[in-house]
Amino acid sequence: MDLNLDSITVTNNEEAQRFEAHVDGLRALLTYRRFPDRIVFNHIEVPAPLESKGLAAKLARAALDFARADHFRVVPLCPYVAAFIRRHAEYHDLVSAEDLQKLLSHLSGATGR
């Protein structure tokens, strides 16, 4: 299945606390928990037919852009979101200095093997 990511809209389903993208009757999502000053990203889920097509990155980017716009500190419990932040320096400022150090040290440890 070919995806045109530009034609896919990510919505914030605040009641369910998740970002969603719907494609051909399938739903990809990124769950979160919101607190007064931070947002915790818990889990990303992309249906098998939509995997490896950039949809998880689109969800992560939309969620992180939302966090920036609303001035939330990000806590990336989801391994995908943590890895996305490691690879995209433009989102490093959303994570606490302590959490960022953990994320980046994990990266250097992972590449040193």
Gaussian input, Z-matrix of N, CA and C with variables (Angstrom, degrees):
# hf/3-21g

backbone

0 1
 N
 C     1     B1
 C     2     B2     1     A1
 N     3     B3     2     A2     1     D1
 C     4     B4     3     A3     2     D2
 C     5     B5     4     A4     3     D3
 N     6     B6     5     A5     4     D4
 C     7     B7     6     A6     5     D5
 C     8     B8     7     A7     6     D6
 N     9     B9     8     A8     7     D7
 C    10    B10     9     A9     8     D8
 C    11    B11    10    A10     9     D9
 N    12    B12    11    A11    10    D10
 C    13    B13    12    A12    11    D11
 C    14    B14    13    A13    12    D12
 N    15    B15    14    A14    13    D13
 C    16    B16    15    A15    14    D14
 C    17    B17    16    A16    15    D15
 N    18    B18    17    A17    16    D16
 C    19    B19    18    A18    17    D17
 C    20    B20    19    A19    18    D18
 N    21    B21    20    A20    19    D19
 C    22    B22    21    A21    20    D20
 C    23    B23    22    A22    21    D21
 N    24    B24    23    A23    22    D22
 C    25    B25    24    A24    23    D23
 C    26    B26    25    A25    24    D24
 N    27    B27    26    A26    25    D25
 C    28    B28    27    A27    26    D26
 C    29    B29    28    A28    27    D27
 N    30    B30    29    A29    28    D28
 C    31    B31    30    A30    29    D29
 C    32    B32    31    A31    30    D30
 N    33    B33    32    A32    31    D31
 C    34    B34    33    A33    32    D32
 C    35    B35    34    A34    33    D33
 N    36    B36    35    A35    34    D34
 C    37    B37    36    A36    35    D35
 C    38    B38    37    A37    36    D36
 N    39    B39    38    A38    37    D37
 C    40    B40    39    A39    38    D38
 C    41    B41    40    A40    39    D39
 N    42    B42    41    A41    40    D40
 C    43    B43    42    A42    41    D41
 C    44    B44    43    A43    42    D42
 N    45    B45    44    A44    43    D43
 C    46    B46    45    A45    44    D44
 C    47    B47    46    A46    45    D45
 N    48    B48    47    A47    46    D46
 C    49    B49    48    A48    47    D47
 C    50    B50    49    A49    48    D48
 N    51    B51    50    A50    49    D49
 C    52    B52    51    A51    50    D50
 C    53    B53    52    A52    51    D51
 N    54    B54    53    A53    52    D52
 C    55    B55    54    A54    53    D53
 C    56    B56    55    A55    54    D54
 N    57    B57    56    A56    55    D55
 C    58    B58    57    A57    56    D56
 C    59    B59    58    A58    57    D57
 N    60    B60    59    A59    58    D58
 C    61    B61    60    A60    59    D59
 C    62    B62    61    A61    60    D60
 N    63    B63    62    A62    61    D61
 C    64    B64    63    A63    62    D62
 C    65    B65    64    A64    63    D63
 N    66    B66    65    A65    64    D64
 C    67    B67    66    A66    65    D65
 C    68    B68    67    A67    66    D66
 N    69    B69    68    A68    67    D67
 C    70    B70    69    A69    68    D68
 C    71    B71    70    A70    69    D69
 N    72    B72    71    A71    70    D70
 C    73    B73    72    A72    71    D71
 C    74    B74    73    A73    72    D72
 N    75    B75    74    A74    73    D73
 C    76    B76    75    A75    74    D74
 C    77    B77    76    A76    75    D75
 N    78    B78    77    A77    76    D76
 C    79    B79    78    A78    77    D77
 C    80    B80    79    A79    78    D78
 N    81    B81    80    A80    79    D79
 C    82    B82    81    A81    80    D80
 C    83    B83    82    A82    81    D81
 N    84    B84    83    A83    82    D82
 C    85    B85    84    A84    83    D83
 C    86    B86    85    A85    84    D84
 N    87    B87    86    A86    85    D85
 C    88    B88    87    A87    86    D86
 C    89    B89    88    A88    87    D87
 N    90    B90    89    A89    88    D88
 C    91    B91    90    A90    89    D89
 C    92    B92    91    A91    90    D90
 N    93    B93    92    A92    91    D91
 C    94    B94    93    A93    92    D92
 C    95    B95    94    A94    93    D93
 N    96    B96    95    A95    94    D94
 C    97    B97    96    A96    95    D95
 C    98    B98    97    A97    96    D96
 N    99    B99    98    A98    97    D97
 C   100   B100    99    A99    98    D98
 C   101   B101   100   A100    99    D99
 N   102   B102   101   A101   100   D100
 C   103   B103   102   A102   101   D101
 C   104   B104   103   A103   102   D102
 N   105   B105   104   A104   103   D103
 C   106   B106   105   A105   104   D104
 C   107   B107   106   A106   105   D105
 N   108   B108   107   A107   106   D106
 C   109   B109   108   A108   107   D107
 C   110   B110   109   A109   108   D108
 N   111   B111   110   A110   109   D109
 C   112   B112   111   A111   110   D110
 C   113   B113   112   A112   111   D111
 N   114   B114   113   A113   112   D112
 C   115   B115   114   A114   113   D113
 C   116   B116   115   A115   114   D114
 N   117   B117   116   A116   115   D115
 C   118   B118   117   A117   116   D116
 C   119   B119   118   A118   117   D117
 N   120   B120   119   A119   118   D118
 C   121   B121   120   A120   119   D119
 C   122   B122   121   A121   120   D120
 N   123   B123   122   A122   121   D121
 C   124   B124   123   A123   122   D122
 C   125   B125   124   A124   123   D123
 N   126   B126   125   A125   124   D124
 C   127   B127   126   A126   125   D125
 C   128   B128   127   A127   126   D126
 N   129   B129   128   A128   127   D127
 C   130   B130   129   A129   128   D128
 C   131   B131   130   A130   129   D129
 N   132   B132   131   A131   130   D130
 C   133   B133   132   A132   131   D131
 C   134   B134   133   A133   132   D132
 N   135   B135   134   A134   133   D133
 C   136   B136   135   A135   134   D134
 C   137   B137   136   A136   135   D135
 N   138   B138   137   A137   136   D136
 C   139   B139   138   A138   137   D137
 C   140   B140   139   A139   138   D138
 N   141   B141   140   A140   139   D139
 C   142   B142   141   A141   140   D140
 C   143   B143   142   A142   141   D141
 N   144   B144   143   A143   142   D142
 C   145   B145   144   A144   143   D143
 C   146   B146   145   A145   144   D144
 N   147   B147   146   A146   145   D145
 C   148   B148   147   A147   146   D146
 C   149   B149   148   A148   147   D147
 N   150   B150   149   A149   148   D148
 C   151   B151   150   A150   149   D149
 C   152   B152   151   A151   150   D150
 N   153   B153   152   A152   151   D151
 C   154   B154   153   A153   152   D152
 C   155   B155   154   A154   153   D153
 N   156   B156   155   A155   154   D154
 C   157   B157   156   A156   155   D155
 C   158   B158   157   A157   156   D156
 N   159   B159   158   A158   157   D157
 C   160   B160   159   A159   158   D158
 C   161   B161   160   A160   159   D159
 N   162   B162   161   A161   160   D160
 C   163   B163   162   A162   161   D161
 C   164   B164   163   A163   162   D162
 N   165   B165   164   A164   163   D163
 C   166   B166   165   A165   164   D164
 C   167   B167   166   A166   165   D165
 N   168   B168   167   A167   166   D166
 C   169   B169   168   A168   167   D167
 C   170   B170   169   A169   168   D168
 N   171   B171   170   A170   169   D169
 C   172   B172   171   A171   170   D170
 C   173   B173   172   A172   171   D171
 N   174   B174   173   A173   172   D172
 C   175   B175   174   A174   173   D173
 C   176   B176   175   A175   174   D174
 N   177   B177   176   A176   175   D175
 C   178   B178   177   A177   176   D176
 C   179   B179   178   A178   177   D177
 N   180   B180   179   A179   178   D178
 C   181   B181   180   A180   179   D179
 C   182   B182   181   A181   180   D180
 N   183   B183   182   A182   181   D181
 C   184   B184   183   A183   182   D182
 C   185   B185   184   A184   183   D183
 N   186   B186   185   A185   184   D184
 C   187   B187   186   A186   185   D185
 C   188   B188   187   A187   186   D186
 N   189   B189   188   A188   187   D187
 C   190   B190   189   A189   188   D188
 C   191   B191   190   A190   189   D189
 N   192   B192   191   A191   190   D190
 C   193   B193   192   A192   191   D191
 C   194   B194   193   A193   192   D192
 N   195   B195   194   A194   193   D193
 C   196   B196   195   A195   194   D194
 C   197   B197   196   A196   195   D195
 N   198   B198   197   A197   196   D196
 C   199   B199   198   A198   197   D197
 C   200   B200   199   A199   198   D198
 N   201   B201   200   A200   199   D199
 C   202   B202   201   A201   200   D200
 C   203   B203   202   A202   201   D201
 N   204   B204   203   A203   202   D202
 C   205   B205   204   A204   203   D203
 C   206   B206   205   A205   204   D204
 N   207   B207   206   A206   205   D205
 C   208   B208   207   A207   206   D206
 C   209   B209   208   A208   207   D207
 N   210   B210   209   A209   208   D208
 C   211   B211   210   A210   209   D209
 C   212   B212   211   A211   210   D210
 N   213   B213   212   A212   211   D211
 C   214   B214   213   A213   212   D212
 C   215   B215   214   A214   213   D213
 N   216   B216   215   A215   214   D214
 C   217   B217   216   A216   215   D215
 C   218   B218   217   A217   216   D216
 N   219   B219   218   A218   217   D217
 C   220   B220   219   A219   218   D218
 C   221   B221   220   A220   219   D219
 N   222   B222   221   A221   220   D220
 C   223   B223   222   A222   221   D221
 C   224   B224   223   A223   222   D222
 N   225   B225   224   A224   223   D223
 C   226   B226   225   A225   224   D224
 C   227   B227   226   A226   225   D225
 N   228   B228   227   A227   226   D226
 C   229   B229   228   A228   227   D227
 C   230   B230   229   A229   228   D228
 N   231   B231   230   A230   229   D229
 C   232   B232   231   A231   230   D230
 C   233   B233   232   A232   231   D231
 N   234   B234   233   A233   232   D232
 C   235   B235   234   A234   233   D233
 C   236   B236   235   A235   234   D234
 N   237   B237   236   A236   235   D235
 C   238   B238   237   A237   236   D236
 C   239   B239   238   A238   237   D237
 N   240   B240   239   A239   238   D238
 C   241   B241   240   A240   239   D239
 C   242   B242   241   A241   240   D240
 N   243   B243   242   A242   241   D241
 C   244   B244   243   A243   242   D242
 C   245   B245   244   A244   243   D243
 N   246   B246   245   A245   244   D244
 C   247   B247   246   A246   245   D245
 C   248   B248   247   A247   246   D246
 N   249   B249   248   A248   247   D247
 C   250   B250   249   A249   248   D248
 C   251   B251   250   A250   249   D249
 N   252   B252   251   A251   250   D250
 C   253   B253   252   A252   251   D251
 C   254   B254   253   A253   252   D252
 N   255   B255   254   A254   253   D253
 C   256   B256   255   A255   254   D254
 C   257   B257   256   A256   255   D255
 N   258   B258   257   A257   256   D256
 C   259   B259   258   A258   257   D257
 C   260   B260   259   A259   258   D258
 N   261   B261   260   A260   259   D259
 C   262   B262   261   A261   260   D260
 C   263   B263   262   A262   261   D261
 N   264   B264   263   A263   262   D262
 C   265   B265   264   A264   263   D263
 C   266   B266   265   A265   264   D264
 N   267   B267   266   A266   265   D265
 C   268   B268   267   A267   266   D266
 C   269   B269   268   A268   267   D267
 N   270   B270   269   A269   268   D268
 C   271   B271   270   A270   269   D269
 C   272   B272   271   A271   270   D270
 N   273   B273   272   A272   271   D271
 C   274   B274   273   A273   272   D272
 C   275   B275   274   A274   273   D273
 N   276   B276   275   A275   274   D274
 C   277   B277   276   A276   275   D275
 C   278   B278   277   A277   276   D276
 N   279   B279   278   A278   277   D277
 C   280   B280   279   A279   278   D278
 C   281   B281   280   A280   279   D279
 N   282   B282   281   A281   280   D280
 C   283   B283   282   A282   281   D281
 C   284   B284   283   A283   282   D282
 N   285   B285   284   A284   283   D283
 C   286   B286   285   A285   284   D284
 C   287   B287   286   A286   285   D285
 N   288   B288   287   A287   286   D286
 C   289   B289   288   A288   287   D287
 C   290   B290   289   A289   288   D288
 N   291   B291   290   A290   289   D289
 C   292   B292   291   A291   290   D290
 C   293   B293   292   A292   291   D291
 N   294   B294   293   A293   292   D292
 C   295   B295   294   A294   293   D293
 C   296   B296   295   A295   294   D294
 N   297   B297   296   A296   295   D295
 C   298   B298   297   A297   296   D296
 C   299   B299   298   A298   297   D297
 N   300   B300   299   A299   298   D298
 C   301   B301   300   A300   299   D299
 C   302   B302   301   A301   300   D300
 N   303   B303   302   A302   301   D301
 C   304   B304   303   A303   302   D302
 C   305   B305   304   A304   303   D303
 N   306   B306   305   A305   304   D304
 C   307   B307   306   A306   305   D305
 C   308   B308   307   A307   306   D306
 N   309   B309   308   A308   307   D307
 C   310   B310   309   A309   308   D308
 C   311   B311   310   A310   309   D309
 N   312   B312   311   A311   310   D310
 C   313   B313   312   A312   311   D311
 C   314   B314   313   A313   312   D312
 N   315   B315   314   A314   313   D313
 C   316   B316   315   A315   314   D314
 C   317   B317   316   A316   315   D315
 N   318   B318   317   A317   316   D316
 C   319   B319   318   A318   317   D317
 C   320   B320   319   A319   318   D318
 N   321   B321   320   A320   319   D319
 C   322   B322   321   A321   320   D320
 C   323   B323   322   A322   321   D321
 N   324   B324   323   A323   322   D322
 C   325   B325   324   A324   323   D323
 C   326   B326   325   A325   324   D324
 N   327   B327   326   A326   325   D325
 C   328   B328   327   A327   326   D326
 C   329   B329   328   A328   327   D327
 N   330   B330   329   A329   328   D328
 C   331   B331   330   A330   329   D329
 C   332   B332   331   A331   330   D330
 N   333   B333   332   A332   331   D331
 C   334   B334   333   A333   332   D332
 C   335   B335   334   A334   333   D333
 N   336   B336   335   A335   334   D334
 C   337   B337   336   A336   335   D335
 C   338   B338   337   A337   336   D336

   B1=1.4531
   B2=1.5288
   B3=1.3215
   B4=1.4593
   B5=1.5213
   B6=1.3250
   B7=1.4574
   B8=1.5197
   B9=1.3102
   B10=1.4538
   B11=1.5242
   B12=1.3344
   B13=1.4569
   B14=1.5204
   B15=1.3287
   B16=1.4647
   B17=1.5324
   B18=1.3279
   B19=1.4604
   B20=1.5286
   B21=1.3229
   B22=1.4649
   B23=1.5239
   B24=1.3180
   B25=1.4617
   B26=1.5213
   B27=1.3256
   B28=1.4610
   B29=1.5236
   B30=1.3122
   B31=1.4656
   B32=1.5241
   B33=1.3208
   B34=1.4541
   B35=1.5255
   B36=1.3182
   B37=1.4588
   B38=1.5311
   B39=1.3264
   B40=1.4696
   B41=1.5198
   B42=1.3212
   B43=1.4663
   B44=1.5315
   B45=1.3323
   B46=1.4691
   B47=1.5270
   B48=1.3248
   B49=1.4639
   B50=1.5324
   B51=1.3410
   B52=1.4585
   B53=1.5234
   B54=1.3216
   B55=1.4538
   B56=1.5155
   B57=1.3351
   B58=1.4552
   B59=1.5192
   B60=1.3225
   B61=1.4589
   B62=1.5218
   B63=1.3307
   B64=1.4603
   B65=1.5285
   B66=1.3331
   B67=1.4647
   B68=1.5233
   B69=1.3066
   B70=1.4707
   B71=1.5289
   B72=1.3103
   B73=1.4605
   B74=1.5170
   B75=1.3167
   B76=1.4626
   B77=1.5207
   B78=1.3277
   B79=1.4585
   B80=1.5267
   B81=1.3208
   B82=1.4671
   B83=1.5202
   B84=1.3281
   B85=1.4594
   B86=1.5200
   B87=1.3156
   B88=1.4619
   B89=1.5196
   B90=1.3358
   B91=1.4640
   B92=1.5210
   B93=1.3310
   B94=1.4523
   B95=1.5230
   B96=1.3149
   B97=1.4612
   B98=1.5161
   B99=1.3012
   B100=1.4572
   B101=1.5259
   B102=1.3105
   B103=1.4567
   B104=1.5281
   B105=1.3356
   B106=1.4612
   B107=1.5356
   B108=1.3324
   B109=1.4667
   B110=1.5259
   B111=1.3260
   B112=1.4685
   B113=1.5191
   B114=1.3261
   B115=1.4555
   B116=1.5281
   B117=1.3133
   B118=1.4609
   B119=1.5248
   B120=1.3318
   B121=1.4627
   B122=1.5207
   B123=1.3371
   B124=1.4646
   B125=1.5184
   B126=1.3404
   B127=1.4691
   B128=1.5252
   B129=1.3172
   B130=1.4646
   B131=1.5229
   B132=1.3134
   B133=1.4660
   B134=1.5250
   B135=1.3153
   B136=1.4583
   B137=1.5335
   B138=1.3367
   B139=1.4661
   B140=1.5370
   B141=1.3186
   B142=1.4747
   B143=1.5293
   B144=1.3392
   B145=1.4704
   B146=1.5334
   B147=1.3332
   B148=1.4622
   B149=1.5259
   B150=1.3279
   B151=1.4646
   B152=1.5211
   B153=1.3178
   B154=1.4687
   B155=1.5209
   B156=1.3227
   B157=1.4601
   B158=1.5288
   B159=1.3403
   B160=1.4576
   B161=1.5155
   B162=1.3262
   B163=1.4592
   B164=1.5295
   B165=1.3127
   B166=1.4703
   B167=1.5279
   B168=1.3180
   B169=1.4660
   B170=1.5255
   B171=1.3265
   B172=1.4712
   B173=1.5260
   B174=1.3240
   B175=1.4677
   B176=1.5288
   B177=1.3333
   B178=1.4651
   B179=1.5230
   B180=1.3110
   B181=1.4676
   B182=1.5378
   B183=1.3288
   B184=1.4650
   B185=1.5283
   B186=1.3283
   B187=1.4645
   B188=1.5318
   B189=1.3265
   B190=1.4631
   B191=1.5207
   B192=1.3142
   B193=1.4666
   B194=1.5301
   B195=1.3270
   B196=1.4609
   B197=1.5273
   B198=1.3346
   B199=1.4678
   B200=1.5284
   B201=1.3280
   B202=1.4669
   B203=1.5276
   B204=1.3206
   B205=1.4632
   B206=1.5315
   B207=1.3344
   B208=1.4642
   B209=1.5334
   B210=1.3261
   B211=1.4756
   B212=1.5258
   B213=1.3338
   B214=1.4601
   B215=1.5198
   B216=1.3157
   B217=1.4599
   B218=1.5240
   B219=1.3261
   B220=1.4671
   B221=1.5279
   B222=1.3185
   B223=1.4587
   B224=1.5286
   B225=1.3335
   B226=1.4721
   B227=1.5327
   B228=1.3357
   B229=1.4689
   B230=1.5218
   B231=1.3126
   B232=1.4619
   B233=1.5272
   B234=1.3320
   B235=1.4756
   B236=1.5297
   B237=1.3200
   B238=1.4694
   B239=1.5276
   B240=1.3274
   B241=1.4652
   B242=1.5293
   B243=1.3336
   B244=1.4683
   B245=1.5296
   B246=1.3269
   B247=1.4732
   B248=1.5223
   B249=1.3287
   B250=1.4622
   B251=1.5284
   B252=1.3259
   B253=1.4660
   B254=1.5222
   B255=1.3203
   B256=1.4780
   B257=1.5151
   B258=1.3327
   B259=1.4726
   B260=1.5247
   B261=1.3257
   B262=1.4691
   B263=1.5295
   B264=1.3194
   B265=1.4664
   B266=1.5258
   B267=1.3239
   B268=1.4637
   B269=1.5245
   B270=1.3379
   B271=1.4633
   B272=1.5291
   B273=1.3121
   B274=1.4630
   B275=1.5258
   B276=1.3418
   B277=1.4583
   B278=1.5294
   B279=1.3232
   B280=1.4637
   B281=1.5247
   B282=1.3265
   B283=1.4532
   B284=1.5293
   B285=1.3222
   B286=1.4664
   B287=1.5271
   B288=1.3158
   B289=1.4692
   B290=1.5272
   B291=1.3223
   B292=1.4693
   B293=1.5323
   B294=1.3399
   B295=1.4602
   B296=1.5219
   B297=1.3366
   B298=1.4588
   B299=1.5254
   B300=1.3188
   B301=1.4680
   B302=1.5273
   B303=1.3254
   B304=1.4696
   B305=1.5261
   B306=1.3392
   B307=1.4626
   B308=1.5228
   B309=1.3226
   B310=1.4623
   B311=1.5185
   B312=1.3244
   B313=1.4694
   B314=1.5280
   B315=1.3196
   B316=1.4592
   B317=1.5294
   B318=1.3140
   B319=1.4725
   B320=1.5154
   B321=1.3320
   B322=1.4575
   B323=1.5211
   B324=1.3271
   B325=1.4659
   B326=1.5209
   B327=1.3268
   B328=1.4588
   B329=1.5222
   B330=1.3404
   B331=1.4581
   B332=1.5126
   B333=1.3161
   B334=1.4569
   B335=1.5075
   B336=1.2976
   B337=1.4792
   B338=1.5073
   A1=108.40
   A2=116.18
   A3=121.14
   A4=109.63
   A5=115.40
   A6=119.86
   A7=109.97
   A8=115.39
   A9=120.71
   A10=105.39
   A11=116.60
   A12=120.47
   A13=112.57
   A14=117.10
   A15=119.90
   A16=111.92
   A17=116.76
   A18=119.99
   A19=112.28
   A20=117.51
   A21=121.68
   A22=109.17
   A23=115.37
   A24=121.42
   A25=109.60
   A26=115.27
   A27=121.09
   A28=107.14
   A29=115.96
   A30=120.70
   A31=109.83
   A32=114.56
   A33=121.20
   A34=107.49
   A35=116.12
   A36=122.15
   A37=106.36
   A38=115.70
   A39=120.46
   A40=112.29
   A41=117.36
   A42=120.04
   A43=110.78
   A44=117.15
   A45=121.56
   A46=111.93
   A47=117.72
   A48=124.17
   A49=111.42
   A50=113.14
   A51=118.83
   A52=110.09
   A53=114.70
   A54=122.06
   A55=106.11
   A56=116.34
   A57=120.63
   A58=111.16
   A59=114.62
   A60=122.27
   A61=106.61
   A62=116.03
   A63=121.43
   A64=109.65
   A65=114.97
   A66=121.18
   A67=108.23
   A68=116.53
   A69=122.06
   A70=112.81
   A71=116.32
   A72=120.85
   A73=114.65
   A74=118.23
   A75=122.83
   A76=109.18
   A77=115.90
   A78=119.89
   A79=110.87
   A80=115.73
   A81=122.03
   A82=105.87
   A83=117.05
   A84=118.64
   A85=112.44
   A86=113.80
   A87=123.51
   A88=106.28
   A89=116.36
   A90=120.32
   A91=109.96
   A92=114.28
   A93=119.45
   A94=110.33
   A95=114.42
   A96=121.95
   A97=106.58
   A98=115.41
   A99=121.34
   A100=110.93
   A101=115.63
   A102=123.30
   A103=107.18
   A104=118.45
   A105=118.78
   A106=114.28
   A107=117.61
   A108=119.87
   A109=114.24
   A110=116.95
   A111=119.04
   A112=110.99
   A113=113.54
   A114=120.92
   A115=106.98
   A116=115.59
   A117=122.37
   A118=107.85
   A119=116.50
   A120=120.75
   A121=108.03
   A122=115.57
   A123=121.99
   A124=114.74
   A125=116.71
   A126=118.80
   A127=109.67
   A128=115.07
   A129=120.32
   A130=107.55
   A131=116.04
   A132=120.99
   A133=108.78
   A134=115.63
   A135=121.64
   A136=107.23
   A137=118.35
   A138=120.36
   A139=111.16
   A140=115.94
   A141=121.97
   A142=113.95
   A143=120.22
   A144=118.50
   A145=113.54
   A146=117.41
   A147=121.37
   A148=113.41
   A149=117.09
   A150=121.02
   A151=111.62
   A152=115.55
   A153=124.30
   A154=113.24
   A155=116.16
   A156=120.42
   A157=111.88
   A158=116.68
   A159=120.91
   A160=114.66
   A161=117.21
   A162=119.95
   A163=112.09
   A164=118.07
   A165=120.82
   A166=109.87
   A167=117.23
   A168=121.02
   A169=110.31
   A170=116.73
   A171=120.22
   A172=110.12
   A173=117.28
   A174=121.14
   A175=110.93
   A176=115.99
   A177=120.45
   A178=110.51
   A179=116.86
   A180=120.70
   A181=111.01
   A182=117.42
   A183=121.25
   A184=110.99
   A185=116.40
   A186=120.85
   A187=111.09
   A188=116.81
   A189=120.17
   A190=111.43
   A191=117.63
   A192=120.79
   A193=110.25
   A194=116.89
   A195=121.43
   A196=109.99
   A197=116.51
   A198=120.97
   A199=110.42
   A200=116.77
   A201=120.46
   A202=110.69
   A203=117.53
   A204=121.55
   A205=111.86
   A206=116.46
   A207=120.75
   A208=112.80
   A209=116.95
   A210=123.15
   A211=113.03
   A212=115.89
   A213=121.07
   A214=110.16
   A215=116.48
   A216=122.17
   A217=105.21
   A218=117.23
   A219=122.14
   A220=110.46
   A221=115.22
   A222=122.58
   A223=106.27
   A224=117.39
   A225=120.18
   A226=112.86
   A227=116.96
   A228=119.68
   A229=110.93
   A230=116.93
   A231=121.87
   A232=108.85
   A233=118.08
   A234=120.20
   A235=113.04
   A236=117.72
   A237=119.05
   A238=110.41
   A239=116.94
   A240=120.24
   A241=109.82
   A242=117.46
   A243=120.42
   A244=110.43
   A245=116.86
   A246=121.16
   A247=110.85
   A248=117.24
   A249=121.76
   A250=109.91
   A251=116.17
   A252=119.96
   A253=110.54
   A254=117.51
   A255=120.52
   A256=110.94
   A257=117.32
   A258=122.04
   A259=113.40
   A260=118.21
   A261=121.33
   A262=109.65
   A263=115.51
   A264=122.17
   A265=112.79
   A266=117.45
   A267=119.24
   A268=112.49
   A269=117.79
   A270=121.16
   A271=112.79
   A272=118.35
   A273=121.21
   A274=112.15
   A275=117.69
   A276=120.67
   A277=113.23
   A278=118.27
   A279=120.93
   A280=112.82
   A281=115.82
   A282=121.87
   A283=108.34
   A284=117.09
   A285=119.92
   A286=109.29
   A287=116.11
   A288=120.77
   A289=110.97
   A290=116.22
   A291=120.86
   A292=111.26
   A293=116.34
   A294=119.88
   A295=111.22
   A296=116.84
   A297=120.08
   A298=110.60
   A299=116.46
   A300=119.96
   A301=110.43
   A302=117.11
   A303=121.13
   A304=110.67
   A305=116.15
   A306=120.06
   A307=110.97
   A308=116.39
   A309=119.93
   A310=111.97
   A311=118.25
   A312=119.26
   A313=109.53
   A314=116.65
   A315=120.60
   A316=109.82
   A317=115.87
   A318=120.77
   A319=109.83
   A320=117.55
   A321=119.18
   A322=110.49
   A323=116.89
   A324=119.62
   A325=111.87
   A326=116.06
   A327=120.29
   A328=112.15
   A329=116.46
   A330=118.32
   A331=111.64
   A332=117.66
   A333=120.19
   A334=114.02
   A335=117.58
   A336=121.11
   A337=111.27
   D1=123.56
   D2=175.84
   D3=-87.36
   D4=137.66
   D5=178.48
   D6=-116.69
   D7=136.51
   D8=168.58
   D9=-100.76
   D10=97.01
   D11=-174.90
   D12=-59.22
   D13=-28.68
   D14=179.94
   D15=-65.77
   D16=-23.99
   D17=-178.31
   D18=-91.23
   D19=-2.63
   D20=-177.85
   D21=-98.10
   D22=128.69
   D23=179.62
   D24=-101.73
   D25=132.70
   D26=173.60
   D27=-98.59
   D28=127.86
   D29=178.76
   D30=-115.41
   D31=152.12
   D32=177.24
   D33=-99.50
   D34=106.62
   D35=176.36
   D36=-87.92
   D37=86.89
   D38=-173.35
   D39=-64.06
   D40=-35.37
   D41=179.92
   D42=-61.92
   D43=-42.23
   D44=179.56
   D45=-88.14
   D46=-5.19
   D47=-177.23
   D48=53.06
   D49=60.55
   D50=175.71
   D51=-158.30
   D52=149.43
   D53=170.59
   D54=-91.59
   D55=138.85
   D56=-174.59
   D57=-132.43
   D58=148.38
   D59=170.66
   D60=-135.79
   D61=129.97
   D62=-178.94
   D63=-109.78
   D64=128.37
   D65=-179.93
   D66=-137.92
   D67=119.72
   D68=176.86
   D69=47.66
   D70=46.54
   D71=177.80
   D72=79.22
   D73=0.15
   D74=178.42
   D75=-104.92
   D76=149.84
   D77=-179.38
   D78=-122.25
   D79=125.27
   D80=170.78
   D81=-101.05
   D82=146.86
   D83=-176.56
   D84=-149.91
   D85=157.19
   D86=173.80
   D87=-130.65
   D88=113.07
   D89=-178.27
   D90=-85.25
   D91=151.51
   D92=179.01
   D93=-147.99
   D94=167.94
   D95=171.95
   D96=-131.51
   D97=127.13
   D98=-175.55
   D99=-100.37
   D100=136.77
   D101=175.25
   D102=-123.87
   D103=170.79
   D104=-176.52
   D105=-55.55
   D106=-37.14
   D107=-174.94
   D108=-119.29
   D109=-0.29
   D110=-177.10
   D111=-148.78
   D112=163.72
   D113=175.69
   D114=-130.44
   D115=129.71
   D116=-178.69
   D117=-104.11
   D118=119.24
   D119=176.97
   D120=-92.46
   D121=118.66
   D122=-170.81
   D123=-95.31
   D124=-48.28
   D125=-167.54
   D126=-157.69
   D127=136.62
   D128=174.63
   D129=-114.50
   D130=140.34
   D131=-177.43
   D132=-138.71
   D133=123.28
   D134=178.19
   D135=-125.30
   D136=124.50
   D137=179.33
   D138=-57.57
   D139=145.56
   D140=-175.82
   D141=-48.20
   D142=-44.65
   D143=-178.55
   D144=-65.28
   D145=-15.41
   D146=-177.87
   D147=-105.13
   D148=-0.88
   D149=-177.65
   D150=-66.42
   D151=152.31
   D152=175.12
   D153=61.19
   D154=32.56
   D155=179.84
   D156=-122.92
   D157=6.24
   D158=177.85
   D159=93.86
   D160=2.45
   D161=-177.02
   D162=-70.53
   D163=-39.22
   D164=177.93
   D165=-61.78
   D166=-40.86
   D167=178.34
   D168=-64.29
   D169=-39.32
   D170=178.89
   D171=-63.86
   D172=-42.12
   D173=176.85
   D174=-62.33
   D175=-46.84
   D176=-178.73
   D177=-61.54
   D178=-46.02
   D179=-179.28
   D180=-61.42
   D181=-43.84
   D182=179.15
   D183=-62.52
   D184=-42.72
   D185=-179.49
   D186=-66.43
   D187=-42.55
   D188=179.87
   D189=-69.44
   D190=-36.01
   D191=175.85
   D192=-65.20
   D193=-38.04
   D194=175.39
   D195=-61.60
   D196=-46.33
   D197=179.95
   D198=-59.19
   D199=-43.01
   D200=179.35
   D201=-63.57
   D202=-46.46
   D203=-177.34
   D204=-62.36
   D205=-33.91
   D206=-178.67
   D207=-97.85
   D208=8.58
   D209=175.51
   D210=59.84
   D211=42.08
   D212=176.45
   D213=-94.98
   D214=142.69
   D215=167.76
   D216=-79.29
   D217=139.78
   D218=-176.66
   D219=-100.60
   D220=133.88
   D221=172.51
   D222=-117.62
   D223=103.67
   D224=-174.52
   D225=-90.47
   D226=82.47
   D227=176.32
   D228=-72.76
   D229=-28.21
   D230=177.75
   D231=-68.71
   D232=123.48
   D233=-179.35
   D234=-58.66
   D235=-34.88
   D236=179.76
   D237=-66.24
   D238=-45.85
   D239=-179.42
   D240=-64.31
   D241=-40.17
   D242=177.44
   D243=-59.62
   D244=-45.45
   D245=179.47
   D246=-65.54
   D247=-37.82
   D248=179.04
   D249=-62.51
   D250=-44.49
   D251=178.54
   D252=-63.75
   D253=-42.03
   D254=177.68
   D255=-56.38
   D256=-41.29
   D257=-176.01
   D258=-81.10
   D259=-14.36
   D260=-174.80
   D261=-124.61
   D262=94.28
   D263=-175.28
   D264=-58.75
   D265=-24.17
   D266=-179.05
   D267=-65.71
   D268=-11.13
   D269=178.25
   D270=-107.65
   D271=-0.95
   D272=-178.24
   D273=-58.19
   D274=-34.83
   D275=-176.95
   D276=-69.48
   D277=-11.56
   D278=179.69
   D279=-81.52
   D280=-15.15
   D281=-175.99
   D282=-102.93
   D283=144.36
   D284=178.15
   D285=-59.03
   D286=154.89
   D287=-179.32
   D288=-56.79
   D289=-40.41
   D290=179.81
   D291=-65.28
   D292=-46.90
   D293=179.68
   D294=-66.15
   D295=-38.05
   D296=178.58
   D297=-62.99
   D298=-41.90
   D299=178.29
   D300=-59.97
   D301=-41.53
   D302=177.79
   D303=-63.65
   D304=-44.83
   D305=179.95
   D306=-61.04
   D307=-46.68
   D308=-176.67
   D309=-72.24
   D310=-34.15
   D311=178.01
   D312=-69.97
   D313=-31.99
   D314=175.57
   D315=-63.86
   D316=-38.73
   D317=179.48
   D318=-64.10
   D319=-48.38
   D320=-177.64
   D321=-67.18
   D322=-34.31
   D323=176.63
   D324=-67.42
   D325=-37.28
   D326=-179.22
   D327=-71.04
   D328=-33.66
   D329=-178.60
   D330=-84.98
   D331=-12.50
   D332=-177.90
   D333=-84.82
   D334=1.17
   D335=-177.25
   D336=-83.81

